[in-house]
Amino acid sequence: MTDERNDTGELTVRLVRADEVAWYNALMKEHHQLGVAASGRVLRYVAEAGGVPLVLGTFGSAAWRLPVRDARIGWDDGQRAARLERVCSNQRLCVLPAAAGLPHAASRALGAMLRALPGDYLAAFGVRLMAAESFTDPATHAGTVYKACGFTAAGATAGYGRSRGRDYYAYHGQPKTCWLRELAPGGIAALAAGFDAPVLAGRRAPDFNRLRVSGEHGLLEYLAQVTDHRKPKGRRHDLAAILVVVVVARLCGANSVYAAAQFAQSMPQEALRRCGIRYSTRLGRHVPPSHKTIKRTIRAIDAAAADQQMCAWLRAEAAAGRLNWRHIAVDGKTVRGAVRPDGTQPHLLAAYDVTAGTVLGQAGVGAKTNEITCFVPLLHAILDSPRASSDGSPDHDGDGAGAGAGAGAGGEEGEEELVIVTADALHTQAGHVEAMNKLRVSWILDLKDNQPGLYVLADAHPWNDEPVLHATAEVGHGRHEIRTIRVTSQVPDGIIRRFPGTAQIMLIERYRHDVRGSDATAACRAAGDDPHMAVCAAGAKISCETVLALTALTPAQASPQFLLARNRGHWGIENGLHRAGETLRRSATLRPRCGYGPGACWAWRQRLSC
C-alpha cells in the first residue's frame, strides 16, 4: 500500500511519515483551535498542492460510549465492545490558510482521506473499518464539509466529556453534533448484526443474519431431526445447537474441529442465542461448546443424516433466493465456415453464464497458440467487467441446491455471490487453478490423461467402497441414461500440492442403452435410476462412461446433487452458445472464402445476446 494518492485536480493526499509528525503537530497547534490532541490508533493525513500543505486530517479511535451514535447504529453494549474498533473518528480536520485559493479544498481533501482510510487502517492495524464518526460545534460550524463528504447527522451529544486520565465524565455544557459515515457497503448494519457479517471479515461467506438459522424452517429445526447418539447424563448442549455452530463455522471458513471451536468462542451472544446455545444463569451469558465437546459430538454423529438435513436446508435457502451463486462454463469452439488468410479456421474460447443464459465474453485463440494461454486473461476480463456482477438466475436444472462459503447470502443487488467456473480436462492446469484461487472463485475441473500421475492418484481411491450419493435417470431421444455420483473428501496430498484448494474428488458414471418402442420406454421409466438396468435392458448393450473430477467446493457448500447438476450443466454452453453459432453459420450467406465473416457474425450475435 502506497502512502500517496492523487485526487481530482492538483490536490494530493498522503499519509504523514514518522519523521514528519513534529512538523505536522506544529502546524496543527498553530492553526486548529482545539490543538494537536489525538488518541488511540492514529493516522495522520496531509493534502498538498505543489508540495504546499493545504489540509491536515487526524483519524483515531472512536469514543467509547456515545448514546446518540449508539442509538443510530443500533448495537447493544456487547456488540459495541466487540466492534467499536471498526469505527474510526475524525478527531481533527484543519484547513490551512494556503487552501484559500483552491475551491472546495476541505471537502475534496476529506473525501480523498476517507477513500484512502480503510486500506491504510487495515495495513497499519489489521482492522477493517466499517464507519467513521466526527463532531462539530453547532455554535461555530454548520458541518457543511461533512455533509458534502457523505456524513449524516446522528444527533446532538448530551454535553459531557472525559479528560485523559479521568475515569468519569464531566459536564461541560457544550453539546456537539455527531456525524456518522459508512466506509463499507452495509458497514453500519453489520455493526449491529447478530452474526458477524462477511464484510467484517473481508471474505466471501454467507450472511447468516439473513439466512434462516432459528425459528420455523431454520437450520436448527432441520438438524434437530438428526438422532442424538449421546447418553442423556451430562448433556449441556443440544446436538442440533452444536451442529448449527459447526455448520456456521464451516461455511465461514473454519476448516477443522479446532478452528470451529475457536470460531464458536468468538461468536457474538446474539448469534449463539440464535444457534440454540444454552444460557448460563450463573455466568449471565450464552456459553459456546468447547473444542472437546465439538470433537466428541461429531466423532460419532450420523454424518449421512446430518449432511442430508444440511443440504435440504441449503436447497430451501437457495430456492427462497437467500443464497446466491452463478455457474460460468468455459469452452472453446472452432468456427467452421470461416478461414484465416493462412488457411486455418478461427477458434474462440467463450465464457457462458449457464444460470443466466448469457455470454460473458469471448477470446480469439491465435493460430500459433491454444486455449490454455487464453483461459486466465478471459477470466480476468469477464470478472472485472460489469457483466460479471449481474445477478444470478434461478436454478434451471431444478436441483435447487445452494452453496455456502464464498456465497453472499440473499439476492439483493450489490452483494457478493459464489462464482463457480467449470471447464473440460484441457484446462485442468496448475496455473489455471492458482489464478482462480486468487480471483476467489470456486471451480470444477475434469481430470483425464493429460495429468497422468494425478489421474492415477484419483483413480486409485477405493471407489467401490464409496456409496452412490445421488443418481438421475432420463428416458428420451431413443435412449435411457442414468448418471450416478460418488464423492470423497479424502484428497491425496499429491493432488493438493499440484492443485491447492481441492476439497473433493468425484466419480461420475453415465450408463446408457438404446430404447426402441413405447413398451420399452415405459419399462425404462419404471426402472428409474437403477444403474444395473436389470429390468429394462435385458439383452441390450449398455455403455458406461466414467469421469473423475476435482472441485474446490466443500461438502458444506455443495451437495452431491448440486455437483452432478453442475457437471451436466457445463454442457449448456454447447446448446446455448456453440449450437446457436453453428445454426447461424449454416444460415449465413457468407462463404469460407470470406475469411473471418462468419466468425465475426457469430461473435457479434453472442455479444448482442447479452
N, C-alpha and C positions, 0 to 999 in steps of 0.2 A: 504494500500500500504506500503510494507516494504521499508526501505531505503538501503537495501543491496542486491546485486545480484552477482552471480558468473559467470564469463566469462570462456571461454575455458582455460585450463591450471590452473596455480595457481594465476592468476590475479583476483582481486576482486574490483568491482566498487560500491561505495555507495555515498549517499548524505552527505555533511558535516553538522554536527549538529550545533545548535546555539551557544553552548559553545565552538566550535572549530573554529569559524570564525577568531578570533585573531591569532590563530596558523596558519591557512590557509593563511591569509593575510601576515603573516611574511614570510612564505615560498615563496609565490608568489612575494613579494617585493624583496626578495633576489635573486631569480633565473630567473625572467622574466624581459626582458629589458624594457618593457612598464609599469611595475609596477602593482599595485593592481586594478586600476580603474575599476568599474563595475557600470552599470546604468540600471534603470528600474526594471522589475520583475526579480530578480536574483536568480539563483540556482547554488550551488557550488558542484562539484563532486571531489572525490579523488579516484584514483586507487592504490590499495595496493597489496603487495605480502608478506605474512607472517607478516602483521602488519606494514610493512615499506612503506611509501608513495612513489609512483613512478611517477605518472602523476596527474596534477591538471587541472581542467576544469571549467571555469566560463561561464554561459549562462545568457544572459539578454535580454532586449527589442531590437528590430531591429531599424535600422536607419530610421528616419522619411522620408527623401527624398533621393533617390539614383537612378539617371536616368538609370544607366546600369542595375541595378536589376529590376527596374520598367518596363523597356523595355522587359526584359527576361520574366517576369511574364505576362505582357500584360494588367495590370489593369489600370484604369483611376484614377484620383485624388479622386473621391468619393469612389470608391472601396478600394483604399489604405487607406483612412481614416477610413473606416468601418472594414477592415480586417487586418490591419497591426499588430494587436495584435496576429494574428495567425502565425506570423513569429517570430522566436527566433534567437538571434545572439550568436554565439560562440565568446565571447569577449576576452577570454584568454584560451590558451592551453599551459601549462608549463610542460616540461619533466624534471624531477629532475635527478641529477647525479646518483642516485641509480638505475635508469632504464637501465643503460648501459649494464648490464648483461642479460637482458631479450629481446629476439628477437621481433622486431615489437611492442614494448611496447606502443608507441604513437598511432599507428593506432588501435591496439586492445583495448586500453583504450577509445579512442574517439568513436569507434564503439559501445562499451558497453554503454557509456554515451548516445549516440544518441538513442539506443534502449530503455533505461530507461526514457529518457527525456519526451516523450509525456504523459506517465502515471503520472509521478511526477509533471509535469507542470499542468496537469488537476487537480490533487489532491491539489496542492498548490494554484492555482489561478483561477481554474474553466474555463480554456480556452483550447480548443482543437487545438493543433499545427498542421499546415499543412506543414511548411517548416522551414529550418534553413539556416542561412547565416553566412559567415565569411569572413575575409580579410587577405591577406598576402602581404608582401612587396616583389615584384619580384626581388629586388636587393639582398635580403638575403635568401629568401625561394622560392623553386620551387613548393610548395603546394603538395608534394608527399603524405603526410599523408591524406590530404583532398581528393585527388583522390582515394586513397585506401579505403576511407570510403564512397564513392559514391557521393561526391560533384562534380559538374561541374562548370567550369569557366564561369561566366556570362559576363566577360569583365573587362576592367580597369576603375577605377574611374577617375574623372577629376582633382584630386589633391586638392580638397577643404575640409575643415573641420570646425567644430564648437566646440568651447570650452564650458565647462559648465559655465552657467551664461550669455552667449552672445546670442543675437537673430539674428546674422548674420553669414555667412560663410566666412572664411578667406582662402586665397590660400596658401598652404604650399609647393607645388611643388613636392610632392612625391606621385604619383598615386599608388593605391593599386589594387591588383587583387581581384575581388569579386567572392566568391564561393557560390553556392546555392545547397541545397539538399532537396529533398521531404521527408517528415516524414510520410505521409499517402498516400495510393494509390489514385491518382488523385488529390492530395492536391494542387499542383501549378495551375492546370487547374481550380480548384474550387475557387481559389483566384480571378481569372479574369472572373468568370462566371456571367451572368446576374442575375440569380436566385441563392439563397443560396443553394448550393448542399447539399445532405444528409450527406456527410462526414463532413461538417462544424458543423452540429447539432449532429452528432453521433447517429442518429436514422434512422430506416428504413423509407424511403419515396421515392416517385417518383422524379426523377431528371428532373425538368421542363426545364432545359437547353437543353435537348434532345427531349422533347415532343413538339408537335405542339400546341403552345398556341395562337399565332397570325398567320396571313397570311392565305393562301388558305388551307381549310380543318382544320383550327386550332380551338381550343376550343372557341375562341372569335367569330368565324364565326358561330359555332353551336349554341351558346347561344344567338346570335343576332336574332335568329328565335323565341325567346320567346317574347310574346306580352308585351309591357311596359304598366303597369296599371297606371302610374303616370301622373299627369297633366303636360303639356309642360312648364308651367311657373315655373321658379326657378330651373330647372334641371341643375346640374353641372357635373354629371357623367352619361354616358350611362348605361342603365340597364345591358347590356351584360358585360361591364367592371366591374361593381360591382359584378356580379355573378361569373366572372372569378376569381376575388380576393378571393371571399368566397370559391370557389372550391379549389383553390391553398392552401389557409389557412387550409381548412378541410383536404385535403389529406396530409398535412404536420403536422397534429396532433392537430390543433385548434378545440376544442370540444364545443364551444359556440360562440354566436354572439360577445361577448366582447373579447374573445380570437382571433376571426377572425379580429376584428378591431385592436387589438394590433399587430397582425402579419402584417397587411397591413401597419401600421406605420413603421415597421422595414424593409419592403421590399426595396431592392436597387432600384435606379432610373431606371436602365435598365429594371428590372423586371416589374416595374409599367408601363413603356412605352409599353412593350410587352403585358401587360394586357389591354391596351387601356385606361389607366387612363389619364385624361386631363393634359395638361401642362399649368401652370400658368405663363404668361409672367411677371406679377408683381413680383412674388416670384422667378422666374427663375428656377422652378423645377416642377416635377410631384407631385401633391397633392393627397394623397390617401383618400378614403372616410372615414368619421368619424364613430364612433360607432352608433350614432343616424341615420345617413344616411343608413348604412347597415341594421339596425334594421327595419326602416320604409320600406325599399325596399323589404326585404324578408318576411315581415309580411303578405303582400297581394299578393305575387307573385303566379303565376300559378305553383304550386310545381310539378304537374304531367308533365307539358310541360318542365319545367327546368330539371327534372330528366330524362325524355326521351332523351333530347338533350345531357345531360352529359353522359348518358350511351351509346348513339350512338358514341360519341367521344371516350369513353373508349374502345369500341369494335373496332373502327377503329385503335386506337393506338396499341391494342393487336394484331390485325391482321397484322399490319405492323412490329411487333416484337419489339416495343419500350416499351412495358410493359411485365414484366417477372414474371411468377408465376408457382408454381408447386402444384399438388394435391397428397397428401400421404394418402392412405387408410390403416387403421389398423384394422385387424380382426383375429380371431382365428379359428382353424380347428382341429378336431380330426382326426388323421391318422388311417383310417380303414385299416386293413390288417397287422398291427403291434401290438405286445403285449409286455408289460413290464414283467419282471420276476414275479411281484406281480399280474399279470393278467389284469392290467389296460392298456388302449391304450394311446400312446403318443399324446400329444396335443401341437400344435405350435401356437404362436402368431406372425403374419407376418406383415411387413410394405411394402406396394406395391405402387410404383410410378405410379399413373394412367396416368399421362401425358406422361411419357416416356415408360411405359410398362415394367418396370424392378423391380426386388425385391431389396429393400434396406437393409433388414435384417430380421432375424427370431430369436425367443427366445423360448426355450422349457419351457413349463409350468409344474411345478412339480406336482407329484401325490397328495400332501397334500396342494396345493395352487390353485390359479386360475389366470385368465388373468389379473385381476386388479393389482396384485403386479408386473407384468412383463411390464406393459404399459410404465411407466416412464423410467425405465432402457433401454427399447428398443428405445424410442425416443432419449435419450441421446446418445446411441450408434450410431444410424444412422445419427443424425445431427452433430456429431463430426467426422464422417468418411469422406473420400474423396468422397464417392458416394453422400453424401448429397449436395455437391457443384456442381453437374453436371447440365448442362443447361437443362431448361425445354423444352419440345417438344411442337409443335403446339397443339391447342385445338382440340382433336379428336371428341368432342361432337358437333362441328360445331356451337356453340353459339357465339364464338369469343369474349365473354365478358372478360374484363380485370379487374384487381384490382389495387388499387392505394396505399393507405397508407400502408407502410410496403413493398412495392414493389420497386425493383430497376428498374429504367426506362432504357430501352434499353436492348438488348440481348447480350451485349458484355461480354466476358469472365472476371470473377473476380468480377462482380457486384452482389450485394445482390439482392435476389428475394423474393417475397412473398411466404411463405410456408403455405399451407392450409392442416390441418390434419382433417380427418373425421373418425368417429368411431360409433359403434352402441350404444344403450342405456346402455349397461353394463358398458361402460367407461365414462358415464356422472357422474363423480365423482369430488368433490371439489379439491381433491389432484391433479387429472389429469389436471384440468383447471389451477390451480396455477402453475404447472410445465410447461405447455405450454406457459403461460404468461411470465414466467421467460426466457424461450427459445426464446421468441419473435416470436412465430408462431401463425397464426390465426387458428381457429377451427370451426367445425360444428358438433354438437352432438345432437342425438335424445333424446327426453325427454319422458319417459314412467313411469310405475307404480313403478319402483324401486326408484323413487323420488316422492312419492305420494303427499306430500304437495306442491312441486314446480309444479308438473303436474297440480294440481287443480288451482294454480295461473295462469298458462299459458292458461289453458282451459277456465278460467273464462273471458278471454278477449272477448269483443263483436265482434267475428269474422264475424258474418253476416253483420256487418257494414263495414267491410274491403273489398274492391273490389278485384276481381281476377286480379292480375297484369300480369300473364303470364300463358299460357297453351300450352301443347303439345299433339299431337294425333298420335297414331301409329296403324296400322292395319296389322296383320300378325300372323303367328303361331296359327291360329284359334281363334283369339280374337281381340277385339277392345279396346284399352286402352287410357285413357285420364288422364293427370296429370295437376293439377292446383296448384298455389301457391298464398298465401296471406301473406303479410309481414307487421309487425308493429315495430316501434322503441320505443313504449311505454312499456318498460320492467318493471315489478313490482319490487319494492325495495327488496322484499324477495328473488327474483332470483338473483339480482345483489349482494346482500350480500353473497349468497351461491356460486355464480359463477361470480366473478369480471371480468369485461371486456365484459360481454354480451351486445352486441349492438342492436341485433334484435331478434325477435321471428318470426318463420314462421309456417304456417299451410299448409301442402301439402296433397292434396286429390287425390286419384287414383280411377278412375271409370273404370270398366271393364265388358264386356259381351262377350259371345262366339259368333263366327261368323261361319256360315256354308254356302257354296256355293258362286259362283262368283258374283251373283246378290247382295247378302248380303254384300259381301266385297266391291263392288263398291258403295253401299249405305253408308257404314261406311266411306269410303274415302271421299265421297261427304259431309258427315256431319261435317267433320273437327274436331275442338276441342270443340264442344258444349258439356258441361258436362251433360246436361239433356238427350242427346242421343235420343231425341224425334223422329228424322227422321228415325233412323236405328235400334232402339232397341225395337220396338213395340212388346210386348208380351215376350220379353227376360228378363232373370233375370240379373239385374245389381248389381254388388257388389261394395262397396265403402270402401276404407281403408284410414284412416286419420293418419297423422304423425305430431307431434309437434316437433320442433327442435329449438335449440339455436345456435347462431353464434356470434363470435367476429368481423365479417366483418361488416363494416358500410354501409349505403346506398351509400355513395360515392365510396366505394371500390368495391361493388358487386351489380349488377343489379339483379332483381328477376329471369331473365333468367339464369344468372350465378349461383345463389343459387340452382335453380331447377336442372340445369345440374350437379352441384357438388353432390347434394344429390343422383341423379341416378348414377353418375359416381363412387360413392363409391363402388357400387356393381361390378365394373370392377375387383375387387380383386377376385370375385367368378369365373369369366371367365378366367382371366389372371393368377391366381395362384392356387386356390383350385381345379377348374375343371381339370386343367392340371395335378395337383398332383393326382387326382383320376384316370385319364386316365393312368398315369404312374403306379399307384398301380395295376390296373387291368392287365396291360401288364407285370408286373414283375413276374418272376418265383419264387420269394421268397414266402413262406407261413407264416401264422401267427406264427407258432412255431419258426420262425427265429428271433423273438424278435424285435429288432429295425431296421432290414434290410430295409423294405420298407420305413420307416420313414426317414432313413438316405439317401436312394436313392432320395427321394422327396426333402429333404433339399439340397443335392448336386446339383440336377437338377436346383433348383431355383437359387442357388448362381452362377452356371455356366451360367445361362441365363443373368446375369448382365455383 
